[in-house]
Every structure is written in structure tokens, then in C-alpha cells.
Amino acid sequence: MRPLSIEGAWEITPVQHGDPRGLFMEWYRFDHLAEAVGHPLRLAQANLSVSAAGVVRGIHFADVPPGQAKYVTCVRGAVLDVIVDLRVGSPTFGRWEGVRLDDADRRAVYLSEGLGHGFCALSDDATLSYLCSETFNPKGEHGIHPLDPELGIEWPAETPQLSAKDEAAPTLAEARASGLLPVYEECRAFTESLRG
């Protein structure tokens, strides 16, 4: 497990055991993750997302508390997975980091509550599997426009395809001005409470 440049985000590279019959790996270990992040991931929901090449989804985040931590891996194809620090007051506020997730290296990313998440499909039928700490709450789920120039995310798509919801999402500045964004200290306090 490798911590990323944004506090609360990790890249996980599994050990793959292969032979002529195929391969086996542990793509999620609660004990290894808990040791790295300081608390276990509460598993409340699992999602599967399938996207065509050039589709950009995100940047999505949830109100904290309770937020929604995510453990994400690509089981088919490839994506550029992007984590954005949306926590007002964070030393890395507004920064993003991208990790290639694919069905060759089979890496995963973990992002804690308060961080934004998005991705760009690099192949057709790019399939992501998510483990989530909370169930979907439409009243507490939000988005930032993924093409916001202030974020400056370098999406690897000539013409990114967005959903109507993502197309209508506010910019980072608009979300901050309206009080929509999570607060860094509140996110840290919530994470500390999980250490119990």
C-alpha cells in the first residue's frame, strides 16, 4: 500500500499468483487496509460501473459525516482514476492525483471520507468495482464539474463524455462559496472517531 500525495488516499498493488491455468490474488484485505489507514473499512455497499472509452464520471463526493469512503479497482479494461482533495482547509485543497487502474496490474485505490472521486474510461467496457463505507444517499451526494479549469484535471479523452448530472455540477469555487464542500478538520475528526 502506497500513500498518495493527498492525505487519506492510497494506491494498493496486489500480489498476483499466476500459472498456465490463470491467476489468483487478494484484491481486498480488511486487515492490511485497516493497518494503513488506522481503522477498518465499514462495508455497506458494493457498486459496479461499466463505461465506454472517453466517458468521464465524477467528481463525486458525499457530506461528512458520514461521507463515503471507497475502495475501487478495475476488473475489466482500464481507467485513469482521479482523487481530488475537496476538503476546505486541507493543505492539498484543490489538488488532484491520478492512478491508472486496469485488468493487468489490478491496482486499487482507497479514498477516505471527504475526498472527491472520478475517472476516465481508457477502454470500452471499462468496469470498476467499488466497496463503499456507506449506502447511497441522494440528499448527501454531490459533484464538482470534472472539466473545471481551476482543478485542471488532465483527462485522457479528446472529447470527454459526461452525464447530464456531471455537466450541470458546480465548479469548485461555486461549491465552496455555497458551503457545499466538506471541511478538513471535520473530516479528520470523523476519521479519528472511526479509530474507536
Disulfide bonds with the S-S distance in Angstrom:
none
